[in-house]
C-alpha cells in the first residue's frame, strides 16, 4: 500500500512543499547587517568616531531615505517581466536578490559597501572638518541601503509566491524572523566577547574601533556563506502560471484579471496596513537603536550589557517566533488579537522604563521588548501578505510601498531625535542625557504603539485582503483627507504640547486644543455627510469652547495670565 502525502496546503504551484529553512536563510545576510546598522551604528558614530549627534542622525537619515526611495522602485522592477532571458531561469525575485546583468543590486552592493561603514575614514585627518567624514561615509551608506532594499523586497515577495495559505505564510514569516533573531544573536555574541576582553575601559570609545571593524568583516564572511547556500537550494515558482482575482477573498465573479501596481492606491486597506506596518517598524527600530544609549547613559550599566541585554531581547523574540511558526497553532489565532496583545505588552514596557531599574528588572524589560518586537513584526508582515492575497504579480510593490513609509518615517524620526540630543560625554554623569534617553525610549515607542492601536481598531470590522468596491469605499476614504489627517496630527501635537508646557498652563492649553479639535472634527463630519449640514454650523464648536472656558473660569483653574487677559 502506497502512502500519498497531500501538500496542497503549501501552495499548488509546487510539486513538493517549499523548504522553509532554505527560505529563512535567504535574508540572513541582510539581518546580520541590519543588526549592526540599527543597534550599533549610532553609538559607533557618536562614541567611537566622535561625530556630533546631529551629523550622526543626518547619516542615518541619508541611509533611510535611500532605502525608502529604493524599495518601491525595486518592487516595481521585481514585479516586472522586463528582465533578460537568463534571469527568467533564476526567477525574477532571485534576480534582484542577486544581481541583474545591467543593474548592480542586492548582495553585491551590500558586500562592496558594508565593510567601509564600520571602519575609519581613510581620506580624513583629525584636523579636517567633520563634514569630510559625512561625505566619505554617505556614498557607502547609499550603496549599502540600495542593495539591502533589493534583497529585502525580493525575499519578502517570495512568500506570497510560494503559498496562498494563510497559516503557511505565517509560518514562513515566523521562521524568517527566527532567522533574523539568529543573525542578531550571532552579532551580539561577537560584541559580548569583544567587550568582555577589553576590561581597561567600561565605556565605548575610539579604542573600540578594531572591534567594530572586525565584526564588520565577520558579518561579510558569514553573510556570503549563507547567501550562497540560499542560491543553491531555493527555487522560485515559474512566473505567469498563477492569475489572481480582482476580489481575492469574496469575489462574485469568475473573471480572472491581473492587478497593476497602481491599482493598490484605490484600496483603503492599502493605506491602513501601511500605517500599521510603519508604526510597528518605528517602534522596533527606535527601541533597538536607542536601547544601548538607555543602558549606558540612563541606567548606568557597563558596555558589556550593550551586547548582553539586546541578546536577551532576541532570545525571547526567537521563542515567540518559533511558537508562532507552528502552522497548526497560528491558523487558530486571530492576527488582530495577537497584534493587540503586542501593543499592550509594548505600552506596559514603556511605562516600566520610566523608572530606575535593577539588573534583574532590566533583563525582564529586555525580554518584554523582544516579545513585543517579534509579535509586531511577524503579525504586520502576515497582515501585509494577507493584503496581497493572490495578487502576487504586484506583491513586491506592496512590500516596497510598506517599506517606503517605514524607512522614511524612521529616517525623519532619527534626525529629529538627534537634533535634540544634548551630546553628553559618556565618561561624565549628565542628568540631561539621562533624562533624554529615558524620554526617547518611553514616549517615542509608546506614541507609535498608540497610533498603531487606532489603526488596528479601524481594521477590526474588515476582512484583510477583501477588495471593497469603490462605491462602498468612497465614503470611508473621506477619513484620509487632509482634514482628518489634520485632526490626527492635532491630537499628536496636543499630546506633545502637554508634555512640554508647564503644568500651571495645562488648563489654558486644554481650552485652546479642545476648541481647535472640536472645530476640526465638526468640519470633517459635516463635509463627509456624517452630520447634517447646519447653517453657520461653526458656532457649535465655538460654543463648546466657550463652555469649557466657562467651566475653567468658574472653578478657578485658569492660570493668572489667562485670567488677566479675560478681564
C-alpha positions in Angstrom: 0.0 0.0 0.0 1.5 3.3 -1.1 1.0 6.3 1.3 0.4 9.5 -0.5 1.0 12.9 1.2 -1.1 15.9 0.3 1.0 19.1 0.3 -1.7 21.2 -1.3 -1.8 23.5 1.7 1.7 24.7 0.9 0.8 26.0 -2.5 -0.4 24.3 -5.6 2.4 25.5 -7.8 4.9 23.2 -6.2 5.3 19.5 -6.7 6.8 19.4 -3.1 6.3 21.7 -0.1 8.5 24.8 0.0 11.6 24.3 2.1 11.0 26.8 4.9 14.6 26.5 6.3 16.0 27.3 2.9 13.7 30.4 2.6 14.6 31.6 6.1 18.4 31.8 5.4 17.8 33.9 2.3 17.6 37.1 4.4 20.3 36.1 6.9 23.0 38.3 5.4 20.7 41.3 5.5 19.8 40.5 9.1 23.4 40.4 10.1 24.0 43.8 8.5 20.8 45.3 9.9 21.7 44.2 13.4 24.9 46.2 13.3 23.2 49.1 11.5 20.3 49.6 13.9 21.9 48.5 17.2 25.4 49.9 16.9 25.7 52.5 14.1 24.5 55.5 16.1 26.6 54.7 19.1 29.6 53.8 16.8 29.4 57.2 15.0 28.9 59.2 18.2 31.2 57.4 20.7 33.9 55.8 18.5 34.3 58.2 15.6 33.3 61.2 17.8 30.9 62.6 15.3 28.3 65.0 16.6 24.8 63.7 17.2 23.2 65.9 14.5 25.7 64.6 11.9 25.2 61.0 13.0 21.4 61.5 12.7 21.9 63.0 9.3 23.9 60.0 8.0 21.2 57.7 9.4 18.6 59.9 7.6 20.6 59.5 4.3 20.5 55.8 4.6 16.8 55.6 5.5 15.8 57.9 2.7 17.9 56.0 0.2 16.2 52.8 1.4 12.8 54.4 1.2 13.2 55.5 -2.4 14.8 52.2 -3.5 12.1 49.9 -2.1 9.1 50.8 -4.3 11.4 51.1 -7.3 12.9 47.7 -6.7 9.4 46.3 -6.0 8.1 47.6 -9.4 11.2 46.3 -11.2 10.9 42.9 -9.4 7.2 42.6 -10.4 8.1 43.5 -14.0 8.8 40.8 -16.5 11.1 43.0 -18.4 14.2 41.1 -17.5 16.9 39.3 -19.5 16.1 35.8 -20.7 18.8 34.2 -18.4 17.2 35.8 -15.3 13.8 34.1 -16.0 15.6 30.8 -15.4 16.7 32.1 -12.0 13.4 33.8 -11.1 12.5 37.5 -11.1 12.7 37.7 -7.3 16.1 35.9 -7.1 17.5 38.0 -9.9 17.0 41.1 -7.8 18.2 39.3 -4.7 21.5 38.7 -6.6 22.5 41.0 -9.5 20.9 41.8 -12.8 23.0 41.7 -15.9 22.8 45.5 -16.2 21.9 46.8 -12.7 24.2 46.2 -9.7 21.9 45.3 -6.8 21.4 43.1 -3.8 24.1 41.1 -2.4 26.9 42.6 -4.5 26.1 46.2 -3.3 25.9 45.1 0.3 29.2 43.3 0.1 31.1 46.1 -1.5 29.9 48.8 0.9 29.2 47.4 4.3 32.9 46.9 5.4 33.6 50.6 4.8 30.7 51.8 7.0 32.1 50.2 10.2 35.6 51.5 9.6 37.6 54.7 9.8 37.6 57.4 7.2 40.7 56.7 5.1 40.5 60.1 3.4 40.2 62.2 6.6 42.6 63.5 9.2 41.7 64.7 12.8 42.2 68.3 11.9 39.7 68.3 9.0 36.1 69.3 9.2 33.5 66.7 10.4 31.7 67.1 7.1 34.6 65.3 5.3 33.6 62.3 7.3 30.0 62.7 6.3 31.0 63.0 2.7 33.2 59.9 3.0 30.6 57.6 4.6 27.5 58.9 2.7 28.2 57.1 -0.7 28.9 53.8 1.1 25.7 54.2 3.1 23.6 54.9 0.0 25.0 51.9 -1.9 24.5 49.6 1.1 20.9 50.7 1.6 20.1 50.2 -2.1 21.5 46.7 -2.0 19.8 45.9 1.3 16.4 47.1 -0.1 16.9 44.9 -3.2 17.4 41.8 -1.1 14.7 42.6 1.4 11.8 43.3 -1.1 12.6 40.4 -3.4 12.8 38.0 -0.4 9.5 39.2 1.1 7.8 38.9 -2.3 8.8 35.3 -2.5 6.5 34.5 0.5 3.1 35.1 -1.2 4.5 33.5 -4.4 5.3 30.2 -2.5 2.0 29.7 -0.8 -1.6 31.1 -0.8 -2.5 29.5 2.5 -2.6 32.0 5.5 -1.1 29.6 8.0 1.8 28.7 5.6 2.6 32.3 5.1 2.6 33.0 8.8 4.9 30.0 9.3 7.3 31.4 6.6 7.2 34.9 8.2 7.8 33.3 11.7 10.8 31.3 10.5 12.1 34.2 8.6 12.0 36.2 11.8 13.6 33.3 13.6 16.5 33.6 11.2 16.6 37.4 11.9 16.9 36.6 15.6 19.6 34.1 15.0 21.6 36.7 13.0 21.2 39.3 15.7 22.2 36.8 18.4 25.4 36.0 16.4 26.3 39.7 16.2 25.6 40.2 20.0 27.7 37.2 20.9 30.6 38.6 18.9 30.3 42.0 20.6 29.8 40.5 24.0 33.1 38.6 23.6 34.9 41.7 22.3 33.7 44.0 25.1 34.4 41.4 27.8 38.0 41.1 26.6 38.6 44.9 26.9 38.5 45.4 30.7 40.5 48.7 30.7 37.5 50.8 29.6 34.0 50.3 30.8 32.5 52.7 28.3 32.5 52.7 24.5 35.1 55.0 22.9 37.6 55.3 20.0 39.7 52.4 21.4 36.8 50.1 20.3 37.3 50.8 16.6 39.1 47.5 15.9 36.2 45.6 17.5 33.6 47.2 15.2 35.9 46.8 12.1 36.5 43.1 12.8 32.8 42.5 13.5 32.0 44.1 10.1 34.3 41.7 8.3 32.9 38.7 10.2 29.4 39.8 9.1 30.6 40.0 5.5 32.1 36.5 5.5 29.3 34.7 7.3 26.6 36.5 5.3 28.1 35.5 1.9 28.3 31.8 3.0 24.6 31.8 4.0 23.6 33.6 0.8 25.4 31.1 -1.3 23.6 28.3 0.4 20.3 30.1 -0.3 21.0 30.5 -4.0 22.0 26.8 -4.4 18.9 25.4 -2.6 15.9 27.6 -3.3 13.8 27.8 -6.4 11.1 30.3 -7.4 7.7 29.4 -8.9 7.5 30.0 -12.7 6.3 33.5 -13.3 3.0 33.8 -15.0 1.4 30.5 -14.1 -0.9 32.0 -11.4 -3.6 34.5 -12.2 -5.3 36.4 -9.5 -8.8 37.6 -8.8 -9.9 41.2 -8.6 -11.6 40.3 -5.3 -9.3 37.7 -3.8 -11.4 36.7 -0.9 -15.0 37.4 -1.8 -15.2 37.7 -5.5 -18.7 37.4 -7.0 -17.3 37.0 -10.5 -15.2 34.3 -12.1 -13.2 36.7 -14.2 -9.5 36.5 -13.6 -7.5 39.7 -14.0 -4.1 40.9 -13.2 -3.7 43.7 -10.7 -1.3 46.5 -11.7 0.8 48.2 -9.1 -1.1 51.5 -9.5 -4.4 49.7 -8.6 -3.4 49.5 -5.0 -3.8 53.2 -4.5 -7.6 52.8 -4.8 -7.9 50.5 -1.8 -8.4 51.7 1.7 -6.7 48.8 3.3 -3.5 49.6 1.5 -3.2 52.8 3.5 -4.4 51.4 6.8 -1.9 48.5 6.7 0.9 50.8 5.5 0.3 52.9 8.7 0.1 49.8 10.8 3.4 48.4 9.3 5.1 51.8 9.7 4.3 52.2 13.4 5.4 48.6 14.1 8.7 49.1 12.4 9.2 52.6 14.0 8.6 51.0 17.5 11.1 48.2 16.7 13.8 50.3 15.2 13.7 53.2 17.7 13.7 50.8 20.7 16.6 48.9 19.0 18.7 52.0 18.1 18.5 53.8 21.4 18.5 50.8 23.8 22.3 50.8 24.0 22.2 54.5 25.0 19.5 53.8 27.5 21.6 51.0 29.1 24.8 53.0 29.4 23.6 56.6 29.8 20.3 56.3 31.6 20.7 53.1 33.7 24.5 53.5 34.0 25.5 49.9 33.2 28.8 49.0 31.7 29.3 48.4 28.0 29.2 44.6 28.2 25.5 44.9 28.8 25.2 46.7 25.4 25.6 43.2 23.9 24.0 41.1 26.7 20.7 42.8 27.1 19.9 43.1 23.4 20.8 39.4 23.2 18.2 38.7 25.9 15.6 40.6 23.8 16.3 38.5 20.8 16.3 35.2 22.7 12.7 36.0 23.8 11.9 37.0 20.2 13.2 33.7 19.0 11.0 31.8 21.4 7.9 33.7 20.3 8.7 33.4 16.6 9.2 29.6 16.9 5.8 29.2 18.7 4.1 31.5 16.2 5.7 29.5 13.3 3.7 26.3 14.1 1.1 26.1 11.4 -1.5 24.2 13.4 -1.3 26.9 16.1 -1.2 30.1 14.1 -4.1 29.0 11.9 -6.4 29.2 15.0 -5.1 32.6 16.3 -6.6 35.8 15.2 -3.9 38.2 13.9 -5.6 41.3 15.1 -5.9 39.9 18.6 -2.2 38.9 18.6 -1.3 42.4 17.4 -3.4 44.0 20.2 -1.5 41.8 22.7 1.8 43.0 21.3 0.7 46.7 21.6 -0.4 46.1 25.2 2.9 44.4 26.1 4.9 47.3 24.4 3.0 50.0 26.3 3.5 48.3 29.6 7.2 48.0 28.9 7.4 51.8 28.1 5.7 52.7 31.4 8.2 50.4 33.3 11.2 52.1 31.6 10.3 55.4 33.2 11.9 54.3 36.5 15.3 53.3 37.8 15.7 49.6 37.2 17.7 46.9 38.9 19.7 44.4 36.8 17.1 41.7 37.0 14.4 44.2 36.1 16.5 45.2 33.1 16.6 41.6 32.0 12.8 41.4 32.3 12.3 44.6 30.3 14.7 43.4 27.6 12.6 40.2 27.4 9.4 42.1 27.0 10.9 44.3 24.3 11.9 41.2 22.4 8.4 39.7 22.8 6.8 42.9 21.6 9.1 43.2 18.6 8.5 39.7 17.5 4.8 39.9 17.7 4.5 43.2 15.9 6.9 42.4 13.1 5.6 38.9 12.4 2.0 39.9 12.6 2.4 43.1 10.5 4.2 41.1 7.8 1.5 38.4 7.9 -1.2 41.0 7.6 0.6 42.5 4.6 0.8 39.1 3.0 -3.0 38.8 3.6 -3.5 42.1 1.9 -1.7 40.8 -1.2 -3.5 37.5 -1.0 -3.4 36.1 -4.6 -2.4 39.3 -6.3 1.3 38.2 -6.3 2.0 39.8 -9.6 2.4 43.1 -7.8 3.3 41.8 -4.4 6.8 43.2 -4.4 5.5 46.7 -5.0 3.2 46.4 -1.9 6.2 45.4 0.3 8.2 48.2 -1.3 5.5 50.7 -0.5 5.2 49.5 3.1 8.9 49.7 3.4 9.0 53.2 1.9 6.8 54.8 4.5 8.6 52.7 7.2 12.1 53.8 6.2 11.2 57.4 5.6 9.5 57.7 8.9 12.4 56.1 10.7 14.9 58.4 9.0 13.0 61.6 9.9 12.5 60.3 13.5 16.2 59.7 14.0 17.1 63.1 12.6 14.6 64.9 14.8 15.8 63.0 17.9 19.4 63.6 17.2 18.8 67.4 16.7 17.5 67.4 20.3 20.3 65.2 21.6 22.4 67.0 24.3 25.5 65.1 23.1 27.0 64.3 26.6 30.4 62.8 27.3 29.7 59.2 28.3 32.5 59.3 30.9 30.8 62.0 32.8 27.5 61.9 34.6 24.9 64.2 32.9 21.3 64.5 34.1 20.3 65.9 30.7 21.4 62.8 28.8 19.9 60.5 31.5 16.5 62.1 31.0 16.8 62.5 27.3 17.3 58.8 26.5 14.6 57.8 29.0 12.2 60.1 27.2 13.2 58.7 23.8 12.8 55.1 24.9 9.5 55.7 26.6 7.4 58.3 24.7 8.5 57.7 21.1 7.8 54.0 21.1 4.6 54.5 23.1 3.4 57.1 20.7 4.0 54.7 17.8 2.0 52.0 19.6 -0.9 54.3 20.2 -1.1 55.2 16.5 -0.9 51.5 15.7 -3.7 50.8 18.1 -6.0 53.4 16.5 -5.2 51.9 13.1 -5.9 48.4 14.3 -9.3 49.5 15.6 -10.1 50.8 12.1 -9.4 47.3 10.7 -11.5 45.4 13.3 -14.7 45.2 11.2 -13.0 44.5 7.8 -11.5 41.3 6.4 -7.9 41.7 5.3 -7.4 41.2 1.6 -11.0 41.8 0.6 -11.2 44.4 -2.2 -14.0 46.8 -1.3 -15.8 48.2 -4.3 -15.3 51.9 -4.9 -18.9 52.9 -4.4 -18.7 51.5 -0.9 -15.2 52.7 -0.1 -15.6 56.3 -1.3 -17.2 57.5 1.9 -14.7 55.6 4.0 -11.8 57.2 2.1 -13.0 60.6 3.5 -11.2 59.7 6.7 -7.9 60.0 4.8 -8.5 63.6 3.6 -6.2 66.4 4.7 -8.8 67.5 7.2 -8.8 64.1 9.1 -5.1 63.9 8.8 -5.0 67.4 10.4 -7.2 66.0 13.2 -4.7 63.2 13.8 -1.7 65.5 13.7 -3.5 67.9 16.0 -4.0 65.1 18.6 -0.3 64.2 18.5 0.8 67.8 18.8 -1.6 68.3 21.7 0.0 65.3 23.4 3.5 66.7 22.9 2.4 70.2 24.0 1.1 68.8 27.3 4.5 67.2 27.8 6.4 70.4 27.1 4.2 73.0 28.6 4.3 73.9 32.3 1.7 72.2 34.4 0.3 75.5 35.5 -0.7 76.3 32.0 -2.3 72.9 31.1 -5.9 74.2 31.7 -5.4 77.1 29.2 -3.7 74.8 26.7 -6.6 72.3 27.1 -9.1 75.1 26.4 -7.4 76.1 23.2 -6.9 72.5 22.0 -10.5 71.5 22.8 -11.8 74.3 20.7 -9.4 73.6 17.8 -10.1 69.8 17.8 -13.9 70.2 18.1 -13.9 72.6 15.1 -11.8 70.3 13.0 -13.9 67.3 13.9 -17.1 69.1 13.1 -15.9 70.3 9.7 -14.7 66.8 8.9 -18.0 65.1 9.8 -20.0 67.8 8.1 -18.1 67.7 4.8 -18.5 63.9 4.5 -22.1 63.7 5.5 -21.8 62.1 8.9 -23.8 65.0 10.5 -26.5 67.1 8.8 -25.4 70.4 7.4 -26.3 73.3 9.7 -26.3 76.9 8.6 -23.4 78.7 10.4 -22.6 75.4 12.0 -19.1 76.6 13.0 -20.8 78.2 16.0 -21.3 74.7 17.5 -17.5 74.1 18.2 -17.2 77.7 19.3 -19.9 77.2 21.9 -18.1 74.0 23.0 -15.0 76.1 23.6 -17.0 78.8 25.4 -18.5 76.1 27.7 -15.1 74.6 28.5 -13.7 78.1 29.2 -16.6 78.9 31.5 -16.1 75.7 33.4 -12.4 76.5 34.0 -13.2 80.1 34.9 -15.9 79.2 37.4 -13.7 76.6 39.1 -10.7 78.9 39.3 -8.4 76.6 37.2 -7.3 79.2 34.7 -3.7 80.4 35.2 -3.1 84.0 36.1 -2.1 85.3 32.6 -5.3 83.9 31.1 -7.4 85.4 33.8 -5.8 88.8 33.3 -6.4 88.6 29.5 -10.0 87.7 30.1 -10.5 90.7 32.4 
